[in-house]
Amino acid sequence: EELPVPTGRGFSMVDITLKIKAIVEKTEVQEGVVTVLSKHSTVSVTINEMESRLVDDTKQFVHKLAPPTHPYLHNDLDFRAGPPDWPGGDEAWRKFRAGEPVNAHSHLIAFVLGTSESIPIHKGAMKIGTYQNIIIADADGPVGPLGNAKTRTIAVQVMGSK
């Protein structure tokens, strides 16, 4: 199943625990596992406490690990090579590239936080702790005065026995 998740601006975190719980319950699986996977290279899936001050701390922490203003090679768009079979050739690739975000830090944050989680199911319920939430961390939300929220796609697969 695919789950659309609206995210915020800049670095944002969204709790999807109740949505995943509903998907698990719908399957009626009693013993198994649910896998939650981000389908984006700058969006993570993680398990932690969803507490507002911890969310703020997380944002500060990941931006210290991967500062957005660092001179990353990925951000040097003029030197990125396009695919050899890009429709319209190099000129079309250059036009496409012009709209690309400067987001190497977002990719690096996703490397650190990870893009998937697998959660055991026992007696029809996810076995996560009391203060554990399944969280989407979007490190590449739109910025600037005209940036609108994005909707990200999360793949969810429940496997097991009924």
N, C-alpha and C positions, 0 to 999 in steps of 0.2 A: 504494500500500500504506500502511496505517497501522501505526505502531509504538507500542505502549504503553511509557512510560518512567516507572518509579517514581522520585520525587524525594524530597528530604529536607525538613527543617524550616527555616523562615526562608529565607534565600538559599542555594541549593544548586546544585552543578554536577555533571553526570553525563556521562561519556564514552560516546558511542554509536558511535564509529568502527567497531568490529568488527561491530556490528549492521548498519550501513549498508554496510560491505564485503560482508557476507553477502548482503544484498539485491541489490547490484550483481552479484555473482557468479552468483546464482540466475537473473538475467535473461539472462546470456550476452552482454550488450551489450559490444562491443569498442571502439567509438568513439562518444562521446556525452557526456551530462551527467546527473548525479543532482542533483535538487533536494530539499532537506530543509527543511520548513516547520513551525513551531510552530502548533498550532491554538488557542492561548491568548494572550490579550492581555497576560499578565504573564510569559510564558515566552519566552526567546530561544534562537536557534540561532546559534552562533558557532564560529569555527575559531581555535584557539590551542593552546598547550602545556597539557597536563593534569598539572600538577606541584603537589603539595600546598601548598607555600608560596605559589605564584602564585595558587592558589585562594583562600587566605586574603587575599592582597593585593587580589585582585579584589573580594572581599566588602567590604573596607575602602574601596576606591576607589569602588564604586558607591553605597555608603551615604554617602560624602562628597558625591557628585554629587546624590543624591536622598535626603536624610536622612528616615528613617521618621517622625520626630516633627515635621517641618515642617507648618505649618497649611495644607495643600492644600485647595482648594475641593472637589475630588472627594470628599474624606473627610467633608465636612459633609453627612451622609446625610439630615438633616431637610429640606434644601433641594433635594435632587435630585428633579427632576420625573420622574414615571412616564409610561409610554406611555399615550396616551389610551384605548387599547382593552384595557388590562390587565384580565384576567378578575377580577371581584370589585370593580373600581374602585379608588379611592384608598386605601380602608381595607386591602384586600388587598395593595396596593403597599407600604403602610407596614409591614405584617407581614413581607413579603419583605425589605424594606430593612433591617429590624432585624437580620437574619442576615448582612448583607453585610460583608465585611472592610473595614477602613480600610487601603487599599492603593494610594493614588495613587503613592507612591514606586515600587511594583512596576511599574506601567504605564510610568512615566518611565524606569526601568532598561531595560525592554524596548524603548522607543524608541531608546535609546542603543546597546544591543547588537545590535538587529535581530532579526527573527523568521524569517529564512531564509538559506540558503546554497546556492549552486550550485557543484558540483565537477566539473571535467572528468574524463572517462573516456578513457583511451588504452590500447590493447592489453588491454582488459578490467579495468584497474585504475584506481582513483581516483588522480588526480595531486595528492596533498597532500604536503607536506614531511615530512621525517623526524620532526620534533618538533611536527607539527600534528595535532590531534585535533578531531573534530567533537563539540562540547559543547552540552548543553542546560543553560541557566541558568534555574532557576526562582526568580523573585524574590518569589514569593508562597506559599511553603510554609507549612503550618499552624504556628502558634506557641502557646505556653502549655503547661501540663502535660498537657492532653488531646489536643493536636494530633497526628494521625497523618500518616504520609507520604501524598502524593497520587500518583496515576498520571496522567501527562500524555500527550496524544496528539500524535504527530509524523507528519505526512504525508510520504511519500517517493515520488518519481516518477523513474524512470529512463527516459531517452529516448536513442535512438541506433540504430546499426546493428550487426548481429551478424556 
